[in-house]
Amino acid sequence: MSFREFVAQTDYTITKPVSKILEASGIIYSVGEKSVMFENIKENENRVAANVFASKSKVAKYLNCEPKELVPKMINALNNPTKPKIVNTTDHKEIELDLEKLPILTHTKEDGGPYISSGIIIVKDKDIGQNVCYHRGMIIGKNKIALRILERNTMELLKKNNGEMKASYCIGIGAETALAAAMAPPLGVNELEIANSLKPINVIKAKTFDAILPSDAEIIMEGTISLNERHKEGPFVDLTGTSDIIREEPVFNVEKIYARPNYIYHALLPGGFEHKILMGMPREPTVFNEVKKAGVDVLDVSVNIGGSSWFHVIIQINKKSEEDGKKAIEAGLKGHSSGKHFFVVDKDINIYDPFEVEWAMATRFQANKDFYIFNNQKGSSLDPSANQVTRETTKAGFDLTMKLDLKEKMIRTKFPDFNIKNYL
């Protein structure tokens, strides 16, 4: 199943004229997790799909599995990448080089301009290989985009290549590629190979540089990213629902735009449910792997919505020693470097129920013994309470697990299992 085939199953189809400037984003925000297809964008001819992967159930449906199988499926793909099939032709055609003619949304009045928020950037270094990851892009001209690029993989490769690299910006991709692009594996691991292990994909060679691209992407841009040309980027409403600051960011000069016939633009609402799912959920397998490496019997991980699907990590373990809680916290910090608060719970706690996690804190946690503070840490620039320039923050870990010698006192008493329906 491709992105195009999946969006045909949308929850809402809007046929009335809608503007890409503020109006579409307001409608998307109003429907929560429900998917929307805009058939009639005032300023453009093409359709716009939103909230495509706005819940775990939607992602699971695309990947043909149950929601509970998503984390094991991502772990397997992360640990066992496979090479996708290269195809020679697709139905893409070159279109006019004018970004203003694409249905790119302006989301809020505070935004610095129209933003691409669902696109993945693909670059390739001759020694290290290909890198695929998300970068938001603010439109600053007919063929220019200011890209928000953190001091991580893409930036590292740019610096290695004298500040300039050929790149592709792909929009309208499947869930397997979207999840893989957000997993942030070590440099040298091609995220499209992780995607292929989630669900087999086809790829095509880029036309202007040596890289492979998802062959079913609705829109493919090719051009050059330059650290030597910068432009103000922002404000932008990000994952937390608060506006990120203005920075001088690298410019992507678009040289070619290719699109599928009657392409469908994927609009990802900043700070919305889909943003949270595609950004937070791919960090669950990376945390799981690190906790397992630490020798802890880890059962499940949730980067939960209450922590903006980025800052709060809940780790469920089968506790076997009193050190397991602390080990899981320290490993979690490695598995998700932007995480801020890490909570470790026992196997009897439902990590997807915030009331159960809070109950564990109320009944199994002592701050003088089970609370760990990590000062002067690199966190996330998305955290408005942290230093948004240096990303310096304080992180914390909460061991909410039972003390092994007090287990009988801390376990919840079970009531007899009866159903009232049998008595009516």
Secondary structure, DSSP 8 states (H G I E B T S, - for coil): --HHHHHTT-SEEE-S-B-TBTHHHHHHHHTTT--EEES-BTT-SSEEEESTT-SHHHHHHHHTS-GGGHHHHHHHHHHS----EE-S--S-EE--S-GGGS---B--TTSSS-EE-S-EEEEEETTTEEEEEE--EEE-SSSEEEE---TTHHHHHHHHTTTEEEEEEEES--HHHHHHHTS---TT--HHHHHHHHS--EEEE-SSSS-EEETT-SEEEEEEEEEEEEEEE--EE-TTSSEE--EEEEEEEEEEEEE-TT-EEEE--TTSHHHHHHHHTTHHHHHHHHHHHTT--EEEEEE-GGGTTTSEEEEEE---STTHHHHHHHHHHHH-TT--EEEEE-TTS-TT-HHHHHHHHHHH--HHHHEEEEEEEE--TT-TTS-TTT-EEEEEEEE----GGGHHHHS--------GGGG-
